[in-house]
Amino acid sequence: MEDILRPIYQERASQANTLGVLMVKKQQKNVPATDTFDVVLLILVKEADSPVYVKHYTYNNQKAALYMITDEQLNEWLLLGTNKKIFDWLYNGKVIFERNEYFHKINTELRDFPFNGRKLKMGIEFAKLIRRYMDGKAFFENGHYLDAYNHVVHSLHHLARLALIEQGFHPEVTVWQQIKQIEPEILKLYEELVSSHEPFDKRLELLFLASEFLIHSKIKSGISHLVDVLSEKEFWSINEMMNQKELQLYAVDLGMLLEYLIDRNIIEIVPIETKGKGVYHRYYKLNKKLS
C-alpha cells in the first residue's frame, strides 16, 4: 500500500504549501489509532479551503485514509483534545517529509508541554468536569440514575485528563492506563463506579461524595488560567467573558463554571443598576483574596 501512496505524497511534498507528511501504519494491538485502516497518510499544510480534507483509498483488500489538515487545525486539536488519535499519529507515525523540521518542533513542544498551554488546557478541562459533575448531581437528585451515571463517567474522565495535564502529560486515547501511574485514586473511583455490587443509587451517592473532595483539590490548578484572565479587569459581564478570545474556548461550560465558583466564594457578583426599577445587571469579579 505504501508504494501505491508514494506518488500521492511525493506530489504533495513538492508543494510550497506543504509543511509535512506523516505515515501511520496499523498495529494489530492498536487498531483504534487508524480507525481500522491499514495506513493513514497525514499531510499538514499552511492553508487550505477546508481545515480538514479526507480521502479513502483501497487496493488489494487493503485500505488507506488520507488526511490533509491545516497547521491551525492541528494546533486546535492539540489544545482542545478533540481528536485524541492525533497524539498517537504524531508519536508513532513515520516522517516522510517535513519542511524546516516541522514535526521535530511539534514533538519537542509536546514533550516539553509549555506551562501557559497547560494552564489553558487545565482550565478547559476543569470547566468540562464541573459541567458534567453538576449535571450528573442534578439528575441524581431527581432520581434519573442512568443519566446521572452517564455524566459521572464523563466527569471522572475529565478529572483524569485534568490530573494528567497538571503533571505535564498529554491525555491520550488510553487515559485510564496513563492515570494508573499518576493518580490511582481517580482510577479506583472509576472502577468502584462500574464494578461495585452496591445498589445503583448507593454507588452514585458514594461517588459524588468522594469525587467532591478530589474536585476541590483541583480547583487551584483548574482555575489558574481563568484567574489570570479575570485579573485583567475589575469586573466582567458574561458577554465580555464569552467574547474574550481564550475564554471562548470554554464554550458552553463557562456559565456553569462561574456558578460553581460563586457558590465557593471564589467569584463575586457585582450588581449594576439598570433603567428598570429593582433590576440589576449581573457582573462578575474575582474575590479580592485571589486577585
The 8 nearest C-alpha neighbors of each residue, nearest first, counted from 0:
[[1, 3, 2, 4, 58, 61, 38, 63],
 [0, 2, 4, 3, 5, 38, 22, 63],
 [3, 1, 5, 0, 4, 6, 7, 8],
 [2, 4, 0, 1, 5, 6, 7, 58],
 [5, 3, 1, 7, 2, 6, 0, 8],
 [4, 6, 2, 7, 8, 3, 9, 1],
 [7, 5, 9, 4, 8, 10, 3, 2],
 [8, 6, 4, 5, 10, 9, 11, 3],
 [7, 9, 11, 10, 5, 6, 12, 4],
 [10, 8, 12, 6, 11, 7, 5, 13],
 [9, 11, 8, 7, 13, 12, 6, 14],
 [12, 10, 8, 9, 13, 14, 17, 7],
 [13, 11, 9, 14, 10, 8, 17, 96],
 [12, 14, 11, 10, 9, 15, 17, 8],
 [13, 15, 16, 12, 11, 17, 10, 18],
 [16, 14, 17, 13, 18, 12, 11, 44],
 [17, 15, 14, 45, 44, 18, 46, 11],
 [18, 16, 44, 15, 14, 19, 12, 43],
 [19, 17, 98, 44, 43, 97, 16, 101],
 [18, 20, 97, 96, 43, 17, 42, 98],
 [19, 21, 42, 96, 95, 41, 94, 97],
 [22, 20, 94, 41, 95, 93, 92, 40],
 [21, 23, 40, 93, 92, 39, 41, 94],
 [22, 24, 92, 39, 38, 88, 93, 40],
 [25, 23, 38, 37, 26, 39, 22, 92],
 [24, 26, 37, 38, 33, 30, 27, 36],
 [25, 27, 29, 28, 30, 24, 37, 32],
 [26, 28, 29, 30, 25, 35, 24, 31],
 [29, 27, 26, 30, 25, 31, 32, 35],
 [28, 30, 26, 27, 31, 32, 25, 33],
 [29, 31, 35, 32, 27, 33, 28, 25],
 [32, 30, 34, 33, 29, 35, 84, 25],
 [31, 33, 30, 84, 34, 29, 87, 88],
 [32, 34, 35, 36, 31, 30, 25, 39],
 [33, 35, 31, 36, 32, 30, 25, 37],
 [36, 34, 30, 33, 31, 37, 25, 32],
 [37, 35, 33, 38, 63, 62, 34, 25],
 [38, 36, 25, 62, 63, 24, 61, 35],
 [37, 39, 24, 63, 36, 23, 25, 64],
 [40, 38, 64, 23, 63, 22, 65, 33],
 [39, 41, 65, 22, 21, 66, 64, 23],
 [42, 40, 66, 21, 20, 65, 67, 22],
 [41, 43, 20, 67, 19, 66, 68, 21],
 [44, 42, 19, 68, 18, 69, 67, 17],
 [43, 45, 17, 69, 18, 16, 46, 70],
 [46, 44, 16, 69, 70, 17, 18, 43],
 [45, 47, 44, 69, 16, 48, 70, 50],
 [48, 46, 49, 50, 69, 45, 44, 68],
 [47, 49, 50, 46, 51, 52, 69, 68],
 [48, 50, 47, 51, 52, 68, 69, 46],
 [51, 49, 69, 68, 72, 47, 52, 48],
 [52, 50, 68, 49, 67, 53, 66, 69],
 [51, 53, 67, 66, 68, 49, 50, 54],
 [54, 52, 66, 65, 67, 51, 55, 64],
 [53, 55, 65, 64, 56, 66, 52, 63],
 [56, 54, 64, 63, 65, 53, 57, 62],
 [57, 55, 63, 62, 64, 54, 58, 65],
 [56, 58, 62, 61, 63, 60, 59, 55],
 [57, 59, 61, 60, 62, 56, 0, 3],
 [60, 58, 61, 57, 62, 0, 56, 3],
 [61, 59, 58, 57, 62, 37, 0, 63],
 [60, 62, 58, 59, 57, 37, 63, 0],
 [63, 61, 57, 36, 56, 37, 58, 60],
 [62, 64, 38, 56, 36, 39, 37, 55],
 [65, 63, 55, 39, 54, 40, 56, 38],
 [66, 64, 40, 54, 53, 39, 41, 55],
 [67, 65, 53, 41, 52, 42, 40, 68],
 [66, 68, 42, 52, 51, 43, 41, 53],
 [69, 67, 51, 43, 50, 66, 44, 52],
 [68, 70, 44, 72, 50, 71, 45, 43],
 [69, 71, 73, 72, 45, 44, 43, 74],
 [72, 70, 74, 69, 73, 75, 50, 45],
 [73, 71, 75, 69, 74, 70, 50, 76],
 [72, 74, 70, 76, 75, 71, 77, 69],
 [73, 75, 77, 71, 72, 76, 78, 70],
 [74, 76, 72, 78, 73, 77, 79, 71],
 [77, 75, 73, 80, 81, 79, 74, 78],
 [76, 78, 74, 80, 75, 79, 73, 85],
 [77, 79, 75, 76, 80, 74, 120, 116],
 [80, 78, 76, 81, 77, 75, 120, 123],
 [79, 81, 76, 77, 82, 78, 83, 170],
 [80, 82, 76, 79, 83, 77, 75, 78],
 [83, 81, 84, 80, 76, 85, 77, 86],
 [82, 84, 85, 172, 171, 80, 86, 81],
 [85, 83, 87, 86, 32, 82, 88, 172],
 [84, 86, 88, 83, 87, 82, 89, 76],
 [85, 87, 89, 84, 88, 90, 83, 171],
 [88, 86, 90, 84, 85, 89, 91, 32],
 [89, 87, 85, 92, 86, 91, 90, 23],
 [88, 90, 86, 87, 92, 91, 85, 106],
 [91, 89, 87, 88, 86, 92, 106, 85],
 [92, 90, 88, 89, 87, 93, 23, 86],
 [93, 91, 23, 88, 22, 89, 21, 90],
 [92, 94, 22, 21, 95, 23, 91, 24],
 [93, 95, 21, 96, 20, 92, 22, 97],
 [96, 94, 20, 21, 93, 22, 97, 19],
 [95, 97, 20, 19, 94, 12, 98, 21],
 [98, 96, 19, 101, 100, 18, 20, 99],
 [97, 99, 18, 100, 101, 19, 96, 17],
 [98, 100, 101, 97, 18, 102, 104, 103],
 [101, 99, 103, 98, 97, 102, 104, 19],
 [100, 102, 104, 97, 99, 103, 98, 105],
 [103, 101, 105, 104, 100, 106, 97, 19],
 [102, 104, 100, 106, 101, 105, 107, 97],
 [105, 103, 107, 102, 101, 106, 100, 108],
 [106, 104, 102, 108, 107, 103, 109, 101],
 [105, 107, 109, 103, 108, 104, 110, 102],
 [106, 108, 104, 110, 105, 109, 103, 111],
 [107, 109, 111, 105, 106, 110, 112, 104],
 [110, 108, 106, 112, 107, 111, 105, 169],
 [109, 111, 107, 108, 112, 106, 168, 167],
 [110, 112, 108, 109, 113, 107, 167, 106],
 [111, 113, 109, 110, 108, 167, 114, 117],
 [114, 112, 116, 115, 111, 117, 108, 109],
 [113, 115, 117, 116, 118, 112, 167, 111],
 [116, 114, 118, 117, 113, 119, 224, 112],
 [115, 117, 119, 114, 118, 113, 120, 112],
 [116, 118, 114, 120, 115, 119, 121, 164],
 [119, 117, 121, 115, 224, 116, 120, 122],
 [118, 120, 122, 116, 121, 117, 224, 123],
 [119, 121, 117, 123, 122, 118, 124, 116],
 [122, 120, 124, 118, 221, 119, 123, 161],
 [121, 123, 221, 119, 125, 120, 124, 222],
 [122, 124, 120, 126, 249, 125, 121, 119],
 [123, 125, 121, 127, 126, 122, 161, 157],
 [124, 126, 128, 122, 221, 127, 123, 121],
 [125, 127, 123, 129, 128, 124, 252, 256],
 [128, 126, 130, 124, 125, 129, 252, 131],
 [127, 129, 125, 154, 157, 131, 126, 130],
 [130, 128, 132, 126, 131, 127, 133, 125],
 [129, 131, 127, 133, 128, 132, 252, 134],
 [132, 130, 154, 150, 134, 128, 129, 133],
 [131, 133, 129, 135, 154, 130, 134, 128],
 [134, 132, 136, 135, 130, 131, 129, 137],
 [135, 133, 137, 131, 136, 132, 130, 138],
 [136, 134, 147, 150, 132, 138, 133, 137],
 [135, 137, 139, 133, 134, 138, 132, 140],
 [138, 136, 134, 140, 139, 135, 133, 141],
 [137, 139, 143, 147, 135, 141, 136, 140],
 [140, 138, 136, 142, 147, 141, 137, 144],
 [139, 141, 137, 142, 138, 136, 143, 144],
 [142, 140, 138, 139, 143, 137, 144, 136],
 [141, 143, 139, 140, 144, 138, 200, 147],
 [144, 142, 138, 139, 146, 141, 145, 147],
 [143, 145, 147, 139, 146, 142, 148, 200],
 [146, 144, 148, 147, 143, 149, 139, 138],
 [145, 147, 149, 148, 144, 143, 138, 150],
 [148, 146, 135, 144, 138, 139, 150, 145],
 [149, 147, 145, 151, 146, 150, 144, 152],
 [148, 150, 146, 152, 147, 151, 145, 153],
 [151, 149, 135, 153, 131, 147, 152, 148],
 [150, 152, 154, 148, 153, 149, 135, 132],
 [153, 151, 155, 149, 150, 154, 148, 156],
 [152, 154, 156, 150, 151, 155, 157, 131],
 [153, 155, 151, 128, 131, 157, 156, 152],
 [156, 154, 158, 152, 157, 153, 159, 151],
 [155, 157, 153, 159, 154, 158, 160, 152],
 [156, 158, 160, 154, 128, 159, 155, 124],
 [159, 157, 155, 161, 156, 160, 154, 128],
 [158, 160, 156, 162, 157, 161, 155, 178],
 [159, 161, 157, 163, 162, 158, 170, 156],
 [162, 160, 158, 164, 159, 163, 121, 124],
 [163, 161, 165, 159, 160, 164, 158, 166],
 [162, 164, 168, 160, 166, 165, 161, 170],
 [163, 165, 168, 167, 161, 166, 162, 169],
 [166, 164, 162, 163, 167, 161, 121, 117],
 [165, 167, 163, 164, 168, 162, 181, 161],
 [168, 166, 164, 165, 112, 163, 169, 117],
 [169, 167, 164, 163, 166, 170, 165, 112],
 [168, 170, 164, 171, 163, 167, 109, 112],
 [171, 169, 160, 174, 163, 168, 164, 172],
 [170, 172, 173, 174, 83, 169, 86, 84],
 [171, 173, 174, 83, 84, 170, 87, 32],
 [174, 172, 176, 171, 175, 177, 170, 178],
 [173, 175, 177, 176, 171, 172, 170, 178],
 [176, 174, 178, 177, 173, 179, 186, 159],
 [175, 177, 179, 173, 174, 178, 180, 186],
 [178, 176, 174, 175, 179, 180, 173, 181],
 [179, 177, 181, 175, 180, 182, 176, 174],
 [180, 178, 183, 176, 177, 181, 182, 175],
 [179, 181, 178, 177, 182, 183, 176, 175],
 [180, 182, 178, 179, 183, 177, 163, 162],
 [183, 181, 178, 184, 185, 179, 180, 162],
 [182, 184, 179, 186, 185, 187, 178, 181],
 [185, 183, 187, 186, 182, 188, 179, 189],
 [186, 184, 188, 187, 183, 182, 189, 159],
 [185, 187, 183, 189, 188, 184, 190, 179],
 [186, 188, 184, 190, 185, 189, 191, 183],
 [189, 187, 191, 185, 186, 190, 192, 184],
 [188, 190, 186, 192, 187, 191, 193, 185],
 [189, 191, 187, 193, 192, 188, 194, 186],
 [192, 190, 195, 188, 194, 189, 193, 187],
 [191, 193, 189, 190, 194, 195, 188, 202],
 [192, 194, 190, 191, 195, 189, 152, 188],
 [195, 193, 191, 190, 192, 196, 189, 197],
 [196, 194, 191, 197, 192, 193, 202, 190],
 [197, 195, 198, 194, 202, 199, 191, 193],
 [196, 198, 195, 202, 201, 199, 200, 194],
 [199, 197, 201, 200, 202, 196, 195, 203],
 [198, 200, 202, 201, 197, 203, 144, 196],
 [199, 201, 203, 202, 198, 204, 144, 139],
 [202, 200, 204, 198, 203, 199, 205, 197],
 [201, 203, 199, 200, 205, 204, 197, 198],
 [202, 204, 206, 200, 201, 205, 207, 199],
 [205, 203, 201, 207, 206, 202, 200, 208],
 [206, 204, 208, 202, 203, 207, 201, 209],
 [205, 207, 203, 209, 208, 204, 210, 202],
 [208, 206, 210, 204, 205, 209, 211, 203],
 [207, 209, 205, 206, 211, 210, 204, 212],
 [210, 208, 206, 211, 207, 212, 205, 213],
 [209, 211, 213, 207, 212, 208, 206, 214],
 [212, 210, 214, 208, 209, 213, 207, 215],
 [211, 213, 215, 210, 214, 209, 216, 208],
 [214, 212, 210, 216, 215, 211, 217, 209],
 [213, 215, 211, 217, 216, 212, 210, 218],
 [214, 216, 212, 218, 217, 213, 211, 219],
 [215, 217, 213, 214, 218, 212, 219, 220],
 [218, 216, 214, 215, 220, 221, 219, 213],
 [217, 219, 221, 215, 220, 216, 222, 214],
 [220, 218, 221, 217, 222, 223, 216, 215],
 [221, 219, 223, 218, 222, 217, 121, 165],
 [220, 222, 218, 122, 125, 121, 219, 217],
 [223, 221, 225, 224, 122, 220, 219, 218],
 [224, 222, 226, 220, 225, 221, 219, 227],
 [223, 225, 227, 118, 226, 222, 119, 122],
 [224, 226, 222, 228, 227, 223, 229, 122],
 [225, 227, 223, 229, 224, 228, 230, 222],
 [228, 226, 224, 230, 225, 229, 223, 231],
 [227, 229, 225, 230, 226, 231, 224, 246],
 [230, 228, 226, 231, 227, 232, 225, 285],
 [229, 231, 227, 228, 232, 226, 290, 233],
 [230, 232, 229, 228, 227, 233, 234, 226],
 [233, 231, 230, 234, 229, 235, 228, 284],
 [232, 234, 284, 230, 231, 235, 229, 285],
 [233, 235, 284, 283, 232, 282, 236, 229],
 [236, 234, 283, 282, 239, 284, 237, 240],
 [235, 237, 282, 239, 238, 283, 240, 281],
 [236, 238, 240, 239, 241, 235, 282, 283],
 [237, 239, 241, 236, 240, 242, 235, 243],
 [240, 238, 236, 242, 237, 241, 235, 243],
 [239, 241, 237, 243, 238, 242, 246, 236],
 [240, 242, 238, 247, 239, 243, 246, 237],
 [243, 241, 239, 240, 244, 247, 238, 246],
 [242, 244, 240, 246, 241, 245, 247, 239],
 [245, 243, 247, 246, 242, 248, 241, 240],
 [244, 246, 247, 248, 243, 249, 119, 228],
 [247, 245, 248, 243, 249, 244, 241, 240],
 [248, 246, 245, 249, 241, 250, 244, 243],
 [247, 249, 246, 250, 245, 123, 244, 79],
 [250, 248, 123, 247, 246, 253, 252, 251],
 [249, 251, 248, 247, 252, 253, 246, 241],
 [252, 250, 253, 249, 254, 255, 247, 130],
 [251, 253, 250, 255, 126, 254, 249, 130],
 [254, 252, 256, 249, 255, 251, 250, 257],
 [255, 253, 257, 256, 252, 258, 251, 237],
 [256, 254, 258, 257, 252, 253, 130, 259],
 [255, 257, 253, 259, 254, 258, 126, 252],
 [256, 258, 260, 254, 255, 259, 261, 253],
 [259, 257, 261, 255, 260, 256, 262, 254],
 [258, 260, 256, 262, 257, 261, 255, 263],
 [261, 259, 263, 257, 265, 262, 258, 266],
 [262, 260, 266, 258, 264, 263, 259, 265],
 [263, 261, 259, 260, 264, 258, 265, 266],
 [262, 264, 260, 261, 265, 259, 266, 258],
 [265, 263, 261, 266, 262, 260, 267, 286],
 [264, 266, 260, 286, 263, 261, 285, 267],
 [265, 267, 261, 285, 286, 260, 264, 284],
 [266, 268, 284, 283, 286, 261, 285, 264],
 [267, 269, 283, 282, 270, 281, 284, 266],
 [268, 270, 282, 283, 281, 271, 267, 284],
 [271, 269, 281, 279, 280, 282, 268, 272],
 [272, 270, 280, 279, 269, 281, 273, 282],
 [273, 271, 279, 280, 270, 278, 274, 277],
 [274, 272, 275, 279, 278, 280, 271, 276],
 [275, 273, 276, 272, 278, 279, 277, 280],
 [276, 274, 273, 278, 277, 279, 272, 280],
 [275, 277, 278, 274, 273, 272, 279, 280],
 [276, 278, 275, 279, 272, 273, 274, 280],
 [279, 277, 275, 276, 273, 272, 280, 274],
 [280, 278, 272, 271, 273, 270, 281, 277],
 [279, 281, 271, 270, 272, 282, 273, 278],
 [280, 282, 270, 269, 279, 268, 271, 283],
 [283, 281, 236, 269, 235, 268, 270, 234],
 [284, 282, 268, 235, 234, 269, 267, 236],
 [283, 285, 234, 267, 266, 233, 235, 286],
 [286, 284, 266, 267, 287, 290, 265, 289],
 [285, 287, 265, 288, 266, 289, 267, 284],
 [288, 286, 290, 289, 285, 284, 265, 267],
 [287, 289, 286, 290, 285, 265, 264, 266],
 [290, 288, 287, 286, 285, 265, 226, 230],
 [289, 287, 288, 230, 285, 286, 226, 229]]
